[in-house]
Amino acid sequence: MDKAERLRDVSRLWEEHRRAAFPADVRGAEPAGVDLVLLDATVAGCVSGWLDGGGSLDAERGRILRDAVTDLDRVLPEIPGADGPRYFRHLRRLAVLVTAAPPGAAVR
């Protein structure tokens, strides 16, 4: 996938995510000790910064986003309900698309 395709895909998924309501059944939940509201905000900030930067993140935000993917992998099996897992799988997909960019092209 080239940079233009990645930008287009992330932009579309980001708009879907922004329209989605945070699932009420997980508000305040901390599976595996991870605050889901904070995790959502962290990924959202990095994805938004990546889009604002034209597909580029600084090294620190890249590290933060990769750590968030690790946290998502840990908590996804423990998120209760139907809406929560779906919401956070979507969030993970966004984070993975941003972090999957070739070195020097997006996440440095």
Phi and psi in degrees as a GROMACS rama.xvg file:
@    title "Ramachandran Plot"
@    xaxis  label "Phi"
@    yaxis  label "Psi"
@TYPE xy
-84.1782  174.09  ASP-2
-60.8224  -41.4499  LYS-3
-63.9932  -41.3248  ALA-4
-64.8978  -42.8151  GLU-5
-63.0494  -44.7402  ARG-6
-59.3175  -43.4049  LEU-7
-63.8819  -46.1675  ARG-8
-64.5376  -45.7187  ASP-9
-64.9028  -40.5991  VAL-10
-59.9131  -44.0639  SER-11
-64.9057  -47.0622  ARG-12
-65.5616  -34.9005  LEU-13
-64.6641  -43.718  TRP-14
-63.1079  -40.1304  GLU-15
-61.0286  -43.8538  GLU-16
-64.8884  -41.9174  HIS-17
-63.7804  -31.0059  ARG-18
-79.5119  -20.0349  ARG-19
-77.8447  136.946  ALA-20
-79.138  142.922  ALA-21
-64.0377  130.781  PHE-22
-63.7311  122.905  PRO-23
-61.6378  -31.6664  ALA-24
-72.7922  -7.44618  ASP-25
-117.45  0.134996  VAL-26
-60.7261  124.919  ARG-27
86.7804  -5.28851  GLY-28
-75.5421  146.201  ALA-29
-136.276  66.6481  GLU-30
-64.2055  138.324  PRO-31
56.7488  24.7229  ALA-32
75.8692  14.1325  GLY-33
-105.035  122.592  VAL-34
-73.0662  113.745  ASP-35
-68.6033  -32.3194  LEU-36
-66.0445  -44.3016  VAL-37
-66.3493  -40.1472  LEU-38
-61.2249  -43.9926  LEU-39
-60.1447  -46.7336  ASP-40
-64.6806  -37.4514  ALA-41
-63.7138  -50.0262  THR-42
-64.1036  -43.2148  VAL-43
-58.5831  -44.0295  ALA-44
-62.896  -40.9245  GLY-45
-69.6731  -42.5017  CYS-46
-65.1577  -44.1295  VAL-47
-61.0129  -43.3402  SER-48
-63.235  -38.3212  GLY-49
-63.2638  -44.1851  TRP-50
-66.4829  -44.6898  LEU-51
-62.3746  -29.3522  ASP-52
-88.0652  11.4512  GLY-53
67.5236  28.933  GLY-54
95.5714  27.4639  GLY-55
-137.995  139.382  SER-56
-127.894  148.771  LEU-57
-72.5759  165.196  ASP-58
-58.8661  -39.8427  ALA-59
-65.2262  -46.7676  GLU-60
-66.2853  -33.7888  ARG-61
-61.6378  -43.107  GLY-62
-64.5527  -44.2697  ARG-63
-59.8084  -42.997  ILE-64
-68.3324  -39.9706  LEU-65
-63.6616  -39.0983  ARG-66
-63.671  -36.7553  ASP-67
-65.3738  -37.8321  ALA-68
-62.3374  -41.9944  VAL-69
-60.0147  -44.9025  THR-70
-62.1869  -42.5116  ASP-71
-61.1082  -42.2191  LEU-72
-60.8343  -36.8162  ASP-73
-71.1442  -40.7987  ARG-74
-90.8376  -24.1786  VAL-75
-51.845  -44.1618  LEU-76
-66.131  -16.4958  PRO-77
-103.351  -2.92654  GLU-78
-76.1891  125.431  ILE-79
-79.146  165.036  PRO-80
78.884  -174.059  GLY-81
-98.7869  -39.4116  ALA-82
-73.1193  -38.9723  ASP-83
-60.2339  -53.1637  GLY-84
-60.1065  -39.97  PRO-85
-62.7298  -45.6464  ARG-86
-59.5329  -46.7255  TYR-87
-78.2335  -24.6731  PHE-88
-66.335  -39.4501  ARG-89
-63.4285  -43.942  HIS-90
-61.5798  -41.7565  LEU-91
-63.1734  -41.9485  ARG-92
-58.0167  -43.3422  ARG-93
-59.6368  -49.4998  LEU-94
-61.7468  -41.0829  ALA-95
-66.7716  -40.3014  VAL-96
-60.8005  -40.9197  LEU-97
-69.946  -42.7001  VAL-98
-77.8809  -14.446  THR-99
-81.7425  -3.12839  ALA-100
-63.0852  144.366  ALA-101
-58.3177  144.799  PRO-102
-52.6882  134.257  PRO-103
87.7048  -17.7406  GLY-104
-93.5778  -32.8653  ALA-105
-142.244  -71.652  ALA-106
-97.5741  116.593  VAL-107
